[in-house]
Amino acid sequence: MNWDDARIFLAIRRAGTLRGAAALLEVDQATAGRRLAALEAALGARLFLRTPGGYVPTPAGELAGAAAERMEQAADQLQRQMQGLDDKLCGVVRVATSDTMASFYVIPALRTLREAHPDIKVVLGTSTQVTNLTRREADIAVRTVKPTSPDLIARRLARRQIGVYASRDYLRRRGEPAMDAALKGHDVIRYDRPIGPLDGGRLGGVSTGNARVALEVNSGLMMLEAVRAGLGLGELAVLMAQDDPDLVRVWPERTERLDVWLVLHADLNRTARVRAVADAIIAAFKGED
């Protein structure tokens, strides 16, 4: 099995379409189709059923998938190990984090890094999705979920305090919510999926069962903007919200805590450029615990 063909095969298997696979690998759709045809010809087997809903693996495709994933793991391990021997403070480092942590911590860290090591180029991706470091979707991640993989190194950077906030305008219009009414008569803003231990059905540990959901967001910065705009009550990092004159902390005695982790693959821990970026991010979090 040719590795180039296997990469296309895996991308089609994950995306379910030629177009999706081509986008994942940044190739054109015709190339993806030719690579798949070449692989099927070489193996003498049909690997996918072409259905209206997308490409569905055949039994042969399932067997080929397991073999291709082993090839991918070996290729990724070799690349990481080769990078681990690199002692040059230059090259590309991919960092994945959320938009709030990028804004308040990572970007200031990168400014300091840039002054010290101008030949390091950082590719920064922001999302609430957990990035797969084992498959080299990023070299470093800053996130609120501690990894369980033994191949990953995790360092706790901080324990962020999370509080319930509302705008001054919202509280003038709606009044401060009572804790014993499940937020009856109030509007809430929540994330469209759980983030760490935060529960979409509660705010500050208080049930939102009687509240109206005014908005769902997938970004911490959008949560901040929505609360600031007076759309409802929402959970925000205290450090991010405490100095905002338009915001008021509701129930300040109630606090959730989220651990923030810096995560990288063990094979990259001694790569000079990766280590330099990691050290800059660690320094940006000092004093936040």
N, C-alpha and C positions, 0 to 999 in steps of 0.2 A: 504494500500500500504506500503510495507516494504521499509524503507529508503535506505538500501543497494541496493535493486533492483532498486529503483527509481534513484539512482546515476548512475547506469549502463545505464538505459533507457535514462537519460538526455545526457550522454556522447555519446551514439549511435545517438541520435537525432542531436547533434551538429556536430559530426564527419562524420556521414553518413555511417560509416562502423563499423563492429565489431573490426577490427584491429585498426582503428583510436581511437575508444572508449577505447580499452584495453591500448593503448599507453598513452592516456590522464590520465587514472586512475592508470597506472602502475600495471596492472593485466594481466594475460594471456588471449588470445582470447577465449579459451574454457570456462573460467570462465564467461566472458562477455556473451557468448551465453547461458550458463546455467541460468544465472540470468535473462536474457530477457525471456527465456522460462518459468521460474518460475513465473515471473510477469504476463505474458500473461495468464498462467493457472489460477493464482489467480483471475485475473480480468474477465476471461472468454471472452477475446476479443483479436483479432489480432491487434497489435500496429503499425506494419510496413509492407509495401510491400517490398519484396526482389526483387529489380530490378538490371539490369546490371550496372546501374550507382550508386548503393548504396541503403541504407535503406531509404525509403520514408514513413513518418507517414501517417497512415490511419486516417479517422475522429475520431476513438476512440483514436488513438495515439495523435492527436491534443488536445483532451480533457484531456488525461492523462498528457500531457506535461505541461499544465497550472497548474494542481494540483501538479505535481512534482516540478515545479519551486517555488511554494509557500512553499513546504516542504524544498527546498534548502535554500530559503531566511530565513526561521525560524531557520534552523540548523546553518547557517552562523551567524545569529544574536546572537544566544545563545553562540556560540563559541567566538565571539568577546566580548560579555559581560563578559564571564568568564575570558577571557584574560585581560579585563579591570580591574578586581579585583586583578590581579597579581602584587605584588610589589617586586618581586625578580629580581635581575639584572643578570639573567641567562636565557638560552633557545635560541630558534631560532627566528630570525627576517628576513623576506624576503624583499629585496629592489629591485626595478625595475627602470632602468634608461637607458640612451643611453650610447654607449661606450665612447664618448668624455667626457661626464660629469662624468662617472665612473673614467676615467683615470685622469682627471684634478682636481676633487673635492672629489668624493665619496671614492675612495681608500685611498687618504691621510687622509680623515676623519676617515676611519675604522682603520687605523694604530693608530691614537690617541685613538680611542675607545678601541682598543685591549689592550693597555697599562693600561687603567683605569678599564676595565671590561672584563677580559679574559674569563669569563664564558658565554659571549654572543656570539653565533655563527650566523654569517650573511650569508645568501644565496643571492648572487648577480646575477641578470639577466639583460642582456643588449639587448636592441632592440629599434627600432623606433616605434614599435606598442604601443598603449596606453593600459596599463595593467588595468584589471578590479579589483579594490580594493574591491568592494562590494562582489564579489564572492571569495575573499581572494586569488586571484592569486598573490598578494603581500601585505605586511603590510604597506610599505612606497613606494611612487613613487617620483622620481625627474624628472620633465618633463616640456615641453614648452607649454602645453595645460592646461588652467585652467579648473578644473572640474565644472560641473553645478549641480551635485547631491547634495541635501541638507544634505546627510549623510556623506559627505566628508569635511574635513578641509583642506584648502589650505593656504599656506604662500608663499608670493613672496620672493624668495631668491636673485634674481639679475635680471638685465636687460642687457643681453649680446649684445654687438655690433657685427654686422655681416658685413663683407666687402668683396669685390671682390679681389681675389688674383691670381697671376700667378707665375710660376718659372722664375728665371732670364734667364735660358736657353730658355724657351718658348718666352719670350719677345725679346731676341736677334734674334731668328729665325723669329718671326711673327710680331714684332712691337707692340706698345701699341694700343689697340683698340680705335676707335672713338666712341663717344656716339650717333652720328646721323646716323649710318649706320646699326643699328640692328645687330652689331657684324659680318658684312659681312667679309668673309675671315678668320674667327677665329673659334676655336674649344671650346666647353664648356663641362663641367662636371656637371651633375645635379643629384638630388635624384630621385629615381624611383617612389616616391610618395611625395606629398607636405608635408613639415614639418613646422608646425605653419603657420605664415603668408608668408613664403617664397614661391614664385611662380615659378614653373618650367619653365615658359615661359619668365622669366626676370632674369637679374642679376643686383643687385644694382639698381633696378628700371628701367633698360634699357632693351628694347626688345631684345630677342635672335632669332628673326624671320629669320634672314639671316645666322645664325651660323650653324655649323655642331655639332651634339651631338656626342662627342667622346666616352663618357662613362656614364652610369647610375650606381649609387651606392645606397646602403641602410644603409650606416654607415658613421658617421662623420669622423672616423679615416681613412676610405678608401677614403673619399673625400680629406682629407689632403694628403695622400700618392699619390693620382692621380695627384693633383695639383703640388705637389713637384716633381713628375716624369716628368712634362712638357707635360701632355696629353691635357691640355687646361685651360681655365679660370674657376674658381669655387668660391662659397661663403663659407667663413670660419669664425669662431669666431675670432675676432680681438685678444683677449687674447691668443688664441691658436697659432696664426700665426705670431704675430707681432715681436717676437724675433727669428724667423727662418731665418738664413742668406740666405737660398736658395729661399725665397719667397719675392715678391714685391706686395705691395697693389696697385691695379689699382683704379683710381678715389677715392682717400681717402676722398673726400668731400661727397661721397655718402655712407650712412650708413643705414642698416636695424637694427631693434631692436627686440629681442626675450626675453620675460619674462620667467624666470625659476621659477617653483613652486615646493615646497615640499608638497606632498599630503598624507594624511592618513585618515583612517576611524575614525569618532568621537568616536566609541566604544573603539578604541585602544589608544586614546590620553593619558589615564592615566596609561597605562601598562608600568611598569618601564623600561623594556628592549627596548620596542619600542620608548619610550620617550628618552632614552639614545642615541639610534642610531640617532633619528631625531635631537637631540641637537648637536651631533657631526657633522652632515652634515650641519646644519645651521651655525655652527662656521666656517666651511671650506669656506663658501661663504662670510664671513664678509669682507667688503671693496670692493666687486665686483660691487656694485650698482652704 
